[in-house]
Amino acid sequence: MNKRLLTKLSEFKAAQEAREVGFYPYFRPIQSDQDTEVQIAGKKVLMFGSNSYLGLTNHPKIKEAAKRATDKYGTGCAGSRFLNGTLDLHLELEMKLAQFVGMDDALVFSTGFQANLGAISSLTGRNDYILLDEYNHASIIDGSRLSFSKVIKYAHNNMADLENKIRNLPAEAIKLIVVDGVFSMEGDIVNLPELTRVAEGYGASIMVDDAHALGVIGEQGAGTASHFGCTSQVDVMMGTFSKSLASLGGFIASDKHTIEYLKHHARALIFSASMTPASAASVLAALEIIKSEPERMNKLWINTHCAMNALRAYGMDIGNTQTPIIPIYVRDNLKTFWLTKMLMNEGVFVNPVVSPAVPAESSLIRFSLMATHTLPQIEMAVDKIAKMARKLGIATINETICQS
C-alpha cells in the first residue's frame, strides 16, 4: 500500500483508544437470534437497540418461507435485476408492496441504502434542485451527492424554513423534496400535510423515506402518507425490509412511469446483484403477517406509550419523539458512552449516538421498542436506565408508572 495512504489510515486511533478504556460500543457480536433478549459474550441481555419493531425476525412463517425459497431458487440470483437476476418472486413482491403502500408500482433493491442511492441520484439532473431535511438519513444525503443536482438543506421539520428556501428557486426547475417519514434518531414524524402544501405551492415533487414508518404508522402499517391520509400527494415512497419486514433489502414505490425510468437509470439497481430469494420470500411472508396479525402493531404502541411515560416520569429528556424510537438525550459524548457501558453491564443493550453523527450537545441513547417486548422487560430496562442516569447526573426524579 502507498505509504501516504497507509500513514493517513494508521492515524485513525479513536476506535482503539475507546477499546483500551472499555468504552467501545460498536460491532458487539450477538450469539443468538434477534429477539427481545439476546446473548452477548455468553450473557443474556435485554435488547432495546433493534429496529425489528414488530418482532417478526423469529416468526415461524417467515423462517419457513425463507427455507422454501432457498430450496426452490437456491441461495442467490447470480446477477443484477437488469440482466439475469430477476425472479418471478421479485415481481410478486413488487406488486404486493405497491398494493400495501397504495402506489401504482414498485421496484425492489438489494438494500434500503441502495434504494435511496439509486432513486435520488437518478431522478433529478444537473439543473435541478433537491431539498433535504437536515436530519435526513445518510443514504438520502449520499444519493443527493451523486445526483449532480443542487442540494439545499432546511431546518429540521421546519416548514417555514423549507418555504423560505424553495420560494427563491426558479419556477421552471425540477424541485424534489426528500424527507424521512419517521426520523431514525429523533423518533418524530415529518409534518407531511404542511410539507405537501409547500410542495404544491411551488411545483415540487415529494419523496418520503418510510424505512422506520412501515409497520409502525398508517393503516395496517402502510407508512407516513397513509398515516396522514395524503398518499395521493406523495410522488415517490421508499422503504426498507430490515426493520418491520424482518428481512434485507429495500424498495421504491411510485407511478409506473417513474418505476420504468428507475429500472433503466438507477445504477444501484443495474450494477448490483439482486436481493436473495430467501430475503424476498421473507418480506412476502411478513406482509401477510402484518395483515393477519394487527394486534402486533397495537402491542407495539402499548409498549411505546408505556416506555415514554416511564422515562418521562423518571425525568429523562426524550425530546419530541412520537414513535417507538425514543431518544434519551444525554447531551455529552463521554456520559453517553459511560451510560451505554453501564447499561450493558446491567444487561440492557442500547445504542449510543454521539458526534459527529449528531452535535455533541445532542448526543443520546437510542432506545427502541418491539411489539414482542413484555411490560416487565420495559419496566426493568427503564428502571436500570434511570438508576444509571442518576449516577451520571442525568435523571431528575425516581418514579415508574409501567404496570405489568
Secondary structure by P-SEA (a helix, b strand, c coil): ccaaaaaaaaaccaaaaaaaaccccccccccccccccccccccccccccccccccccccaaaaaaaaaaaaccccccccccccccccaaaaaaaaaaaaaaccccccccccaaaaaaaaaaccccccbbbbbcccccaaaaaaaaacccbbbbcccccaaaaaaaaaaccccbbbbbbbbccccccccccaaaaaaaaaaacbbbbbbbccccccccccccccccccccccccccbbbbbcccccccccccccccaaaaaaaacccccccccccccaaaaaaaaaaaaaaaacaaaaaaaaaaaaaaaaaaaaaccccccccccccccccccaaaaaaaaaaaaaacbbbbbbcccccccccbbbbbbbcccccaaaaaaaaaaaaaaaaaaccccbbbbcccc
